């Protein structure tokens, strides 16, 4: 019998454990005849073998290109005939799969999802077709300063580590990836031990329990993932230039961040919002764009990679004003470390972050995606109910301490794509 659990604080989210022991988080909602499922497998591009960056992304792109007895065309036709949405992608730490279907097509949708996960064909023609699609994107990115700055940032920040490799690889590395490489990564990467599942929609726990066993029970019990070592962001204080003849320089900068489980993470999240995460209200937006007209946009974010949490930000400005823009950014970072946040901006930041949180859950797909991330981060099934209270509980002292931890560790790593002046 399927086991169902739900905490008092989070009655909407049920923990479902299938007869075979596979766990999922479920938000049951029958008002609309639709089911959305999000799955994740830990691993991702960090599992790419040296010299074969892009394998994880290529594998993800092939999962819906034929499975079982169905060729790629047949598989896609069955999806299209029933308006079933199914796609997969890879990031540095994981693979994600998303399914959305009307309930009247649930049998077909779950069967196609099962085939894609368990019996992908990796046909040679499909491998070459998807490889060429990725290569076309990489060729475009080779001339795009934004893409070049992002790639160079991770190369400098994570030198010698799997995170330094571009998720989709390079033109050179992707060309070396074989069908056997893709198949081998799938076999060692997709297993029940590193699986997370969230489902939202018109399905009850008992039915979902049976579906979970149908979908995942044939996967290996344990993944065979290569260990990924912890890393502290490197090359602090360095200015790296990617020379490209464009009128605007694209700037990326970064410092070590906070792990998602760090007690100061929420305070750091608010500090980041005040500095550069708030689109129109942040200090950097006001100082860089509004007061000086140095850039159209400027942003910062916390990027809690599992083995190298980091804080990073970026902007784009005229080559001749790049030095000035970076000087303003560094000055605002230093000011927040030295003086902390005012009570007014602290209160407004908390108010915004609390009020806007519901926007993360305005569709079934968003809810499922958020639940998977919450599960991966180990935040607990009742986190949605607790989250705003956690924001409210942050004090000024908490925020200022987190700001010092985030921004007070020295000069950031700076990477610029363009021909900047004044750096």
C-alpha positions as CSV (number, residue, x, y, z in Angstrom):
1,X,0.0,0.0,0.0
2,X,1.2,3.5,-0.7
3,X,2.3,5.5,2.3
4,X,1.1,9.1,2.6
5,X,2.5,11.6,5.0
6,X,1.9,15.4,5.4
7,X,3.0,17.7,8.1
8,X,0.6,19.9,10.0
9,X,2.4,23.0,8.7
10,X,2.3,21.9,5.0
11,X,-1.0,20.1,4.5
12,X,-1.0,20.9,0.8
13,X,2.2,18.9,0.1
14,X,2.0,15.2,0.7
15,X,5.0,12.9,0.9
16,X,4.1,9.8,-1.1
17,X,6.1,6.6,-0.8
18,X,5.3,4.0,-3.5
19,X,4.9,0.3,-2.7
20,X,8.4,-0.1,-4.1
21,X,9.8,2.6,-1.8
22,X,10.1,5.5,-4.2
23,X,9.4,8.9,-2.8
24,X,7.7,11.9,-4.3
25,X,6.1,15.1,-3.1
26,X,2.6,15.7,-4.3
27,X,0.3,18.7,-4.4
28,X,-3.1,17.2,-5.3
29,X,-5.4,19.6,-7.2
30,X,-8.4,18.4,-9.2
31,X,-9.8,21.7,-10.3
32,X,-8.0,21.5,-13.7
33,X,-7.6,18.1,-15.4
34,X,-3.8,18.4,-15.7
35,X,-0.7,16.8,-14.2
36,X,2.7,18.3,-14.0
37,X,5.8,16.2,-13.0
38,X,9.3,17.4,-12.3
39,X,12.2,14.9,-11.7
40,X,15.8,15.5,-11.0
41,X,18.9,13.3,-10.8
42,X,21.9,14.6,-9.0
43,X,25.0,14.5,-11.2
44,X,24.8,16.7,-14.3
45,X,27.6,18.2,-16.2
46,X,30.0,17.8,-13.3
47,X,30.0,14.1,-14.3
48,X,31.4,14.8,-17.7
49,X,34.7,13.0,-18.3
50,X,37.8,15.3,-18.8
51,X,38.0,16.2,-22.5
52,X,34.4,15.3,-23.1
53,X,32.5,18.3,-21.7
54,X,29.0,18.5,-23.0
55,X,28.3,14.8,-22.6
56,X,25.6,15.3,-19.9
57,X,23.9,18.0,-22.0
58,X,23.9,15.9,-25.1
59,X,22.5,12.9,-23.2
60,X,19.7,15.0,-21.8
61,X,18.8,16.3,-25.3
62,X,18.6,12.8,-26.6
63,X,16.2,11.3,-24.1
64,X,13.1,12.3,-26.0
65,X,14.7,11.4,-29.4
66,X,13.5,7.8,-29.5
67,X,13.0,5.2,-26.8
68,X,12.1,1.6,-26.7
69,X,10.6,0.5,-30.0
70,X,9.9,4.1,-31.0
71,X,12.2,6.0,-33.3
72,X,12.7,9.7,-32.7
73,X,10.1,10.7,-35.2
74,X,7.6,8.2,-33.8
75,X,8.3,9.4,-30.2
76,X,7.8,13.0,-31.1
77,X,4.6,12.3,-33.0
78,X,3.1,10.5,-30.0
79,X,3.9,13.5,-27.9
80,X,2.4,15.9,-30.4
81,X,-0.8,13.9,-31.0
82,X,-1.7,14.1,-27.3
83,X,-0.2,17.7,-26.7
84,X,2.1,16.1,-24.1
85,X,5.0,18.3,-23.0
86,X,8.2,16.5,-22.2
87,X,11.7,17.8,-22.0
88,X,15.1,17.2,-20.3
89,X,18.1,19.4,-19.5
90,X,21.3,19.3,-17.6
91,X,23.0,21.9,-15.3
92,X,26.3,21.6,-13.5
93,X,24.8,19.6,-10.6
94,X,21.9,17.7,-11.9
95,X,19.7,16.5,-14.8
96,X,16.0,17.6,-14.8
97,X,13.0,16.2,-16.6
98,X,9.6,17.9,-16.9
99,X,6.3,16.3,-18.0
100,X,2.9,18.0,-18.4
101,X,-0.2,16.3,-19.7
102,X,-4.0,16.4,-19.6
103,X,-5.3,13.7,-17.3
104,X,-7.1,11.9,-20.2
105,X,-3.7,11.3,-21.8
106,X,-1.9,10.4,-18.5
107,X,-1.4,6.7,-19.5
108,X,0.3,7.7,-22.7
109,X,2.3,10.5,-21.1
110,X,3.6,8.4,-18.3
111,X,4.5,5.5,-20.6
112,X,6.5,7.8,-22.9
113,X,8.3,9.3,-19.8
114,X,9.0,5.8,-18.6
115,X,10.6,4.8,-21.9
116,X,12.6,8.0,-22.1
117,X,14.1,7.4,-18.7
118,X,14.6,3.7,-18.9
119,X,15.1,2.8,-22.5
120,X,16.5,5.7,-24.5
121,X,17.7,4.5,-27.9
122,X,20.6,7.0,-28.5
123,X,20.3,6.2,-32.3
124,X,23.3,7.4,-34.3
125,X,21.3,9.7,-36.5
126,X,19.7,11.3,-33.4
127,X,23.1,11.7,-31.7
128,X,24.4,13.6,-34.7
129,X,21.3,15.7,-35.1
130,X,21.2,16.8,-31.5
131,X,25.0,17.3,-31.5
132,X,24.7,19.6,-34.5
133,X,21.9,21.6,-32.8
134,X,24.2,22.2,-29.8
135,X,27.1,23.0,-32.0
136,X,25.1,25.6,-33.9
137,X,24.4,27.3,-30.6
138,X,28.0,27.1,-29.5
139,X,29.1,28.7,-32.8
140,X,26.7,31.6,-32.2
141,X,28.0,31.9,-28.6
142,X,31.6,32.1,-29.8
143,X,30.7,35.6,-31.1
144,X,28.4,36.6,-28.3
145,X,30.2,38.7,-25.6
146,X,27.6,37.8,-22.9
147,X,28.2,34.0,-23.5
148,X,32.0,34.5,-23.7
149,X,32.0,36.4,-20.4
150,X,30.0,33.7,-18.6
151,X,32.2,30.9,-19.9
152,X,35.4,32.8,-19.0
153,X,34.1,33.5,-15.6
154,X,33.6,29.9,-14.7
155,X,36.9,29.0,-16.3
156,X,38.7,31.5,-14.1
157,X,36.6,30.9,-11.0
158,X,36.7,27.1,-11.0
159,X,40.0,26.4,-12.7
160,X,40.9,22.7,-12.7
161,X,37.5,21.6,-11.4
162,X,34.5,20.1,-13.3
163,X,32.6,23.3,-12.8
164,X,35.0,25.1,-15.0
165,X,33.7,23.2,-18.1
166,X,30.8,24.7,-20.0
167,X,27.7,22.7,-19.4
168,X,27.1,22.2,-23.2
169,X,30.8,21.7,-23.8
170,X,32.9,23.4,-26.5
171,X,33.0,22.8,-30.2
172,X,36.1,20.8,-29.7
173,X,35.0,18.7,-26.7
174,X,31.5,17.9,-28.0
175,X,33.0,16.6,-31.2
176,X,34.8,13.9,-29.3
177,X,31.7,12.6,-27.5
178,X,30.5,9.2,-28.8
179,X,27.2,7.3,-28.5
180,X,29.0,5.0,-26.1
181,X,30.0,7.9,-23.9
182,X,26.4,9.1,-23.8
183,X,25.0,5.6,-23.0
184,X,27.6,5.0,-20.3
185,X,26.8,8.3,-18.6
186,X,23.1,7.5,-18.6
187,X,23.7,4.0,-17.1
188,X,25.7,5.3,-14.2
189,X,23.9,8.6,-13.7
190,X,20.2,7.7,-13.7
191,X,19.3,5.7,-10.6
192,X,16.8,5.6,-7.7
193,X,19.4,6.7,-5.2
194,X,19.9,10.2,-6.7
195,X,16.3,10.7,-7.8
196,X,13.9,13.5,-6.7
197,X,10.3,13.7,-7.8
198,X,7.5,16.3,-7.5
199,X,4.0,16.0,-8.9
200,X,1.2,18.6,-9.1
201,X,-2.3,18.2,-10.4
202,X,-5.2,15.9,-10.7
203,X,-3.8,12.7,-9.4
204,X,-4.3,11.1,-5.9
205,X,-1.5,9.6,-3.8
206,X,-2.6,6.0,-4.3
207,X,-2.5,6.4,-8.1
208,X,0.8,8.3,-8.0
209,X,2.4,5.5,-5.9
210,X,1.6,3.0,-8.6
211,X,2.9,5.4,-11.3
212,X,6.2,5.9,-9.4
213,X,6.9,2.2,-9.5
214,X,6.0,1.9,-13.1
215,X,8.3,4.9,-14.0
216,X,11.3,4.3,-11.8
217,X,11.5,0.7,-10.4
218,X,13.6,-0.5,-13.4
219,X,16.3,2.0,-12.8
220,X,19.4,0.9,-11.0
221,X,19.2,1.1,-7.2
222,X,22.3,3.2,-6.9
223,X,24.0,5.7,-9.1
224,X,27.8,5.4,-9.9
225,X,28.7,9.1,-9.7
226,X,32.2,10.3,-9.8
227,X,33.0,12.3,-6.6
228,X,33.1,16.1,-7.1
229,X,35.4,17.8,-4.6
230,X,34.5,21.0,-2.8
231,X,36.0,24.2,-4.2
232,X,36.4,27.8,-3.2
233,X,36.1,30.3,-5.9
234,X,39.5,31.1,-7.2
235,X,41.5,34.0,-8.8
236,X,40.0,36.6,-6.5
237,X,41.3,40.1,-7.4
238,X,42.1,39.1,-11.0
239,X,40.9,41.0,-14.0
240,X,40.6,38.7,-17.0
241,X,39.9,40.1,-20.4
242,X,38.3,38.2,-23.3
243,X,39.3,40.4,-26.3
244,X,36.4,40.9,-28.7
245,X,35.8,43.8,-31.0
246,X,32.5,45.2,-29.7
247,X,31.4,48.7,-28.6
248,X,30.2,47.4,-25.2
249,X,32.1,45.4,-22.6
250,X,30.2,42.7,-20.8
251,X,31.3,42.5,-17.1
252,X,31.1,39.5,-14.8
253,X,32.3,39.6,-11.2
254,X,32.2,37.2,-8.3
255,X,33.1,36.2,-4.8
256,X,32.7,33.1,-2.7
257,X,29.0,32.6,-1.7
258,X,27.0,30.8,0.9
259,X,25.9,27.2,0.8
260,X,22.1,26.7,0.7
261,X,22.2,25.1,4.1
262,X,24.4,27.8,5.6
263,X,22.6,29.5,8.6
264,X,23.4,32.9,7.1
265,X,21.9,32.0,3.7
266,X,18.6,33.8,4.2
267,X,20.3,36.9,5.5
268,X,22.7,36.8,2.6
269,X,19.8,36.5,0.2
270,X,18.3,39.7,1.6
271,X,21.7,41.4,1.5
272,X,22.0,40.4,-2.2
273,X,18.6,41.8,-2.9
274,X,19.6,45.1,-1.4
275,X,22.9,45.3,-3.3
276,X,21.9,44.1,-6.8
277,X,19.1,41.5,-6.7
278,X,16.2,43.9,-6.6
279,X,15.6,44.9,-10.2
280,X,14.6,48.5,-9.9
281,X,15.3,49.2,-6.2
282,X,18.8,47.8,-5.6
283,X,21.7,50.0,-4.7
284,X,23.6,49.0,-7.9
285,X,20.6,49.8,-10.1
286,X,20.3,53.3,-8.6
287,X,24.0,54.1,-8.6
288,X,25.1,52.5,-11.9
289,X,22.0,53.1,-14.1
290,X,19.8,55.8,-12.6
291,X,22.4,58.3,-11.2
292,X,25.2,57.8,-13.8
293,X,23.6,56.2,-16.9
294,X,26.5,53.7,-17.1
295,X,24.5,50.7,-18.1
296,X,21.0,49.6,-18.9
297,X,21.0,46.8,-16.3
298,X,23.1,45.6,-13.5
299,X,22.4,42.5,-11.4
300,X,23.8,40.2,-8.7
301,X,22.7,36.8,-7.5
302,X,23.6,34.0,-5.1
303,X,24.5,30.8,-7.0
304,X,24.7,28.0,-4.5
305,X,26.4,25.3,-6.5
306,X,26.7,22.1,-4.4
307,X,30.5,22.2,-4.2
308,X,31.2,25.8,-4.9
309,X,28.6,28.3,-3.7
310,X,29.3,31.7,-5.2
311,X,28.0,35.3,-5.4
312,X,28.2,36.7,-8.9
313,X,26.9,39.7,-10.8
314,X,27.2,41.5,-14.1
315,X,26.5,44.5,-16.3
316,X,27.3,45.7,-19.8
317,X,28.6,49.2,-20.6
318,X,30.5,51.2,-23.2
319,X,34.1,50.2,-23.4
320,X,35.3,53.7,-22.3
321,X,33.1,53.5,-19.2
322,X,33.9,50.0,-18.1
323,X,36.4,51.1,-15.5
324,X,34.1,53.6,-14.0
325,X,31.2,51.1,-13.8
326,X,33.3,48.6,-12.1
327,X,34.6,51.2,-9.7
328,X,31.1,52.1,-8.7
329,X,30.1,48.5,-8.2
330,X,33.1,47.8,-6.0
331,X,32.4,51.0,-4.0
332,X,28.8,49.9,-3.3
333,X,29.9,46.5,-2.2
334,X,32.4,48.0,0.2
335,X,29.8,50.5,1.5
336,X,27.4,47.7,2.3
337,X,30.1,45.8,4.1
338,X,31.3,48.8,6.1
339,X,28.0,50.6,6.9
340,X,25.4,47.8,6.6
341,X,21.8,48.3,5.4
342,X,19.5,51.1,6.5
343,X,16.3,50.1,8.4
344,X,14.2,51.4,5.6
345,X,15.8,49.4,2.8
346,X,16.0,46.4,5.0
347,X,12.3,46.6,5.7
348,X,11.4,47.2,2.1
349,X,13.6,44.2,0.9
350,X,11.9,41.9,3.4
351,X,8.5,43.1,2.4
352,X,9.2,42.5,-1.2
353,X,10.7,39.1,-0.8
354,X,7.8,38.0,1.4
355,X,5.1,39.4,-0.9
356,X,6.6,38.2,-4.1
357,X,7.2,34.6,-3.0
358,X,3.8,33.4,-4.1
359,X,4.7,34.3,-7.7
360,X,7.0,31.2,-7.7
361,X,3.9,29.0,-7.4
362,X,1.4,30.4,-9.9
363,X,1.4,27.5,-12.3
364,X,1.5,23.7,-11.8
365,X,4.9,23.5,-13.5
366,X,6.4,26.2,-11.3
367,X,5.2,24.4,-8.2
368,X,6.6,21.1,-9.2
369,X,10.0,22.7,-10.1
370,X,10.1,24.6,-6.8
371,X,9.3,21.4,-4.8
372,X,12.1,19.5,-6.5
373,X,14.6,22.3,-5.7
374,X,13.5,22.4,-2.1
375,X,13.9,18.6,-1.9
376,X,17.4,18.7,-3.4
377,X,18.4,21.4,-1.0
378,X,17.2,19.4,2.0
379,X,15.0,22.3,3.2
380,X,12.1,20.0,4.2
381,X,8.6,19.3,2.9
382,X,7.1,22.2,5.0
383,X,9.6,24.8,3.7
384,X,7.0,26.7,1.6
385,X,5.0,27.4,4.8
386,X,8.1,28.3,6.8
387,X,9.9,30.4,4.3
388,X,8.4,33.8,4.8
389,X,8.8,33.5,8.5
390,X,12.5,32.7,8.0
391,X,12.7,36.0,6.0
392,X,10.9,37.9,8.6
393,X,13.1,36.5,11.4
394,X,16.3,37.9,9.9
395,X,17.6,40.8,12.0
396,X,19.7,43.8,11.0
397,X,22.7,42.2,12.8
398,X,22.1,38.9,10.8
399,X,22.1,40.8,7.5
400,X,25.2,42.8,8.3
401,X,27.1,39.7,9.4
402,X,26.1,37.9,6.2
403,X,27.1,40.9,4.1
404,X,30.5,40.9,5.6
405,X,30.8,37.1,4.9
406,X,29.7,37.5,1.4
407,X,31.3,40.7,0.3
408,X,34.1,41.4,2.7
409,X,36.5,38.7,1.6
410,X,38.6,40.8,-0.7
411,X,38.4,42.1,-4.3
412,X,36.2,40.1,-6.6
413,X,37.2,38.1,-9.6
414,X,36.4,40.2,-12.6
415,X,36.0,38.9,-16.2
416,X,35.2,41.3,-19.1
417,X,34.4,40.4,-22.7
418,X,35.1,43.4,-24.9
419,X,37.8,46.0,-25.1
420,X,37.3,47.8,-21.8
421,X,39.1,51.0,-20.9
422,X,40.1,52.0,-17.4
423,X,40.4,48.5,-15.8
